[in-house]
Amino acid sequence: MAIKERVGLVVSDKMQKTVVVAVENRSSHPKYGKTVVKTRRYKVHDAENSCKVGDRVRIQETRPLSKTKRWQVTEILNVKA
């Protein structure tokens, strides 16, 4: 079984060792053909508190770390200046 990975944007860093990452999923509507954007927000473990709002990050699924946290940051792709 492959480990799930996603790439998203950090939208909140107010918690300790946790960031909220919004992952966009773009798909074509089956009937009308219009591009539909669905956004899913994940609570992600950030052990070093290194992520800031606006950073683009790669996240990976992991064991449950809390009630809602099941993902962890693997790398920071783009840092917002």
N, C-alpha and C positions, 0 to 999 in steps of 0.2 A: 504494500500500500504506500503510495507516494505521500510525502508531507506536503500539505497545502501551503502555498505562498501567495501573497497578494502585495500589490504596490498601491500606496495611498498617500493622502495628505494629512498632516497633523493639524487637527482643528482645536484641540485643547490640551494644555499641559499644566493644569492647575492642581492635579493630584500628585502625591509623592510616589515616584517610581512607576507612574502610570500615565499614558497619553491616550487620547481618543483619536483614532485614525479613520478618516472617511475614504472609502473605496468606491469608485464609480464603476458601474457596469453598463456599458453601452451596447444596446442590441437593436435590431430592426424589428418594428412591429410586424407581426405575421400577416395581417390583412392590409394595412395601409402603407407599409414600407418606411414610415417615418422613424428616425433614430430616437429611441427612448433611453433616457439616462436614469438609472436607478442607483441610489446612494445607500450604502450600508456603513454604519459606524461601529467600529470595534474598539473595545477597551484593550490596550496593549501594554505589556510589561516593558518598562524602560529602566533597567537596573541602575544606570549611571546618571539618570535625569539629564541626558545629553540632547534630547529632542526638544525643539522649540516649535511654536505655532508657525505654519507655513512650510516646514520641512517636508520633503518627499522621502518616504521611507519604505523599505521592504520588510514585511512582517511574515512570521511563520507560526503555524499552529503548534501548540504545545499542550502539556497536561494542564488540567484546571489549577490555576494559581489562586483564584478567589471565586466568589459567587458568579461574577460576570466576566472574569478575565481568563481567556484561553489562548491568547496570542502573545508573541514576544517580538521585539525589534531585532532584526538580523543585521541590517545595515542602513545607514543614512545615505540616500542617493544624492539629493540636492539640498544644500543648506540655504535658507532664505537669509539674505544679507540684511 
